[in-house]
């Protein structure tokens, strides 16, 4: 995937930013040498072109990754790891182009990109494994160990909310951990539906962005509700 990303970056950075007419097969002045047209005039423009090439290649790579996952060409664990990495790269590059790229849809239209799977994944901000489940427990991972990790993530997340640590980069790692553990235990867990909208929201925020008071109150309620649902379900499963 990253070899594809690099090759697309080189191609796009060299040719996609300026439309140059091909020379006529019968030039009026055949002795006049062809003019070499540079796609940029300053180092700042060069850097912008490189960033646009990166954005282009990230979107295309996500599209191919989504298709490969649907067709079974890549496993859930590898897909989840690669997709998280690509979404993180997208979130890093996109704000750098705020002066020339206003929306994702506008960028896709301008460069005639047909990437519906990548568009959906980027807008959701979470991987298909996080959204629908299907993650493997991994070698050596026991059910009891995952339950312990899940409780740890739940409790830490609730503590962050109570102590007003409500920036996106403070909450996201623990909520992401909760969702990952739930997917390994029971993707159909009802409480997951309360958490996924918050994971999508945090993915769409900048690292330093903070939730307002109303959002914190609702988020706390949803997390505590999901945690209580999990504890009740665990109690019943142990009792049966």
QUITA-V269616 format. One record per residue. N is the residue number from 1. RES is the residue in three letters. SS is DSSP state (a for helix, b for strand, c for the rest). Layout:
n-><N/N>
res-><RES/RES>
ss-><SS/SS>
This chain:
n-><1/2/3/4/5/6/7/8/9/10/11/12/13/14/15/16/17/18/19/20/21/22/23/24/25/26/27/28/29/30/31/32/33/34/35/36/37/38/39/40/41/42/43/44/45/46/47/48/49/50/51/52/53/54/55/56/57/58/59/60/61/62/63/64/65/66/67/68/69/70/71/72/73/74/75/76/77/78/79/80/81/82/83/84/85/86/87/88/89/90/91/92/93/94/95/96/97/98/99/100/101/102/103/104/105/106/107/108/109/110/111/112/113/114/115/116/117/118/119/120/121/122/123/124/125/126/127/128/129/130/131/132/133/134/135/136/137/138/139/140/141/142/143/144/145/146/147/148/149/150/151/152/153/154/155/156/157/158/159/160/161/162/163/164/165/166/167/168/169/170/171/172/173/174/175/176/177/178/179/180/181/182/183/184/185/186/187/188/189/190/191/192/193/194/195/196/197/198/199/200/201/202/203/204/205/206/207/208/209/210/211/212/213/214/215/216/217/218/219/220/221/222/223/224/225/226/227/228/229/230/231/232/233/234/235/236/237/238/239/240>
res-><UNK/UNK/UNK/UNK/UNK/UNK/UNK/UNK/UNK/UNK/UNK/UNK/UNK/UNK/UNK/UNK/UNK/UNK/UNK/UNK/UNK/UNK/UNK/UNK/UNK/UNK/UNK/UNK/UNK/UNK/UNK/UNK/UNK/UNK/UNK/UNK/UNK/UNK/UNK/UNK/UNK/UNK/UNK/UNK/UNK/UNK/UNK/UNK/UNK/UNK/UNK/UNK/UNK/UNK/UNK/UNK/UNK/UNK/UNK/UNK/UNK/UNK/UNK/UNK/UNK/UNK/UNK/UNK/UNK/UNK/UNK/UNK/UNK/UNK/UNK/UNK/UNK/UNK/UNK/UNK/UNK/UNK/UNK/UNK/UNK/UNK/UNK/UNK/UNK/UNK/UNK/UNK/UNK/UNK/UNK/UNK/UNK/UNK/UNK/UNK/UNK/UNK/UNK/UNK/UNK/UNK/UNK/UNK/UNK/UNK/UNK/UNK/UNK/UNK/UNK/UNK/UNK/UNK/UNK/UNK/UNK/UNK/UNK/UNK/UNK/UNK/UNK/UNK/UNK/UNK/UNK/UNK/UNK/UNK/UNK/UNK/UNK/UNK/UNK/UNK/UNK/UNK/UNK/UNK/UNK/UNK/UNK/UNK/UNK/UNK/UNK/UNK/UNK/UNK/UNK/UNK/UNK/UNK/UNK/UNK/UNK/UNK/UNK/UNK/UNK/UNK/UNK/UNK/UNK/UNK/UNK/UNK/UNK/UNK/UNK/UNK/UNK/UNK/UNK/UNK/UNK/UNK/UNK/UNK/UNK/UNK/UNK/UNK/UNK/UNK/UNK/UNK/UNK/UNK/UNK/UNK/UNK/UNK/UNK/UNK/UNK/UNK/UNK/UNK/UNK/UNK/UNK/UNK/UNK/UNK/UNK/UNK/UNK/UNK/UNK/UNK/UNK/UNK/UNK/UNK/UNK/UNK/UNK/UNK/UNK/UNK/UNK/UNK/UNK/UNK/UNK/UNK/UNK/UNK/UNK/UNK/UNK/UNK/UNK/UNK>
ss-><c/a/a/a/a/a/a/a/a/a/a/a/a/a/a/c/c/c/c/c/c/c/c/c/c/c/c/c/c/c/c/c/c/c/c/c/c/c/c/c/c/c/a/a/a/a/a/a/a/a/a/a/a/a/a/a/a/a/a/a/a/a/a/a/a/a/a/a/a/a/c/c/c/c/c/a/a/a/a/a/a/a/a/a/a/a/a/a/a/a/a/a/a/a/a/a/a/c/c/c/c/c/c/a/a/a/a/a/a/a/c/c/c/c/c/a/a/a/a/a/a/a/a/a/c/c/c/a/a/a/a/a/c/c/c/c/c/c/c/c/c/c/a/a/a/a/a/a/a/a/a/a/a/a/a/a/a/a/a/a/a/a/c/c/c/c/b/a/a/a/a/a/a/a/a/a/a/a/a/a/a/a/a/a/a/a/c/c/c/c/c/a/a/a/a/a/a/a/a/a/a/a/a/c/c/c/c/c/c/b/c/c/a/a/a/a/a/a/a/a/a/a/a/a/a/a/a/a/a/a/a/a/a/a/a/a/a/a/a/c>
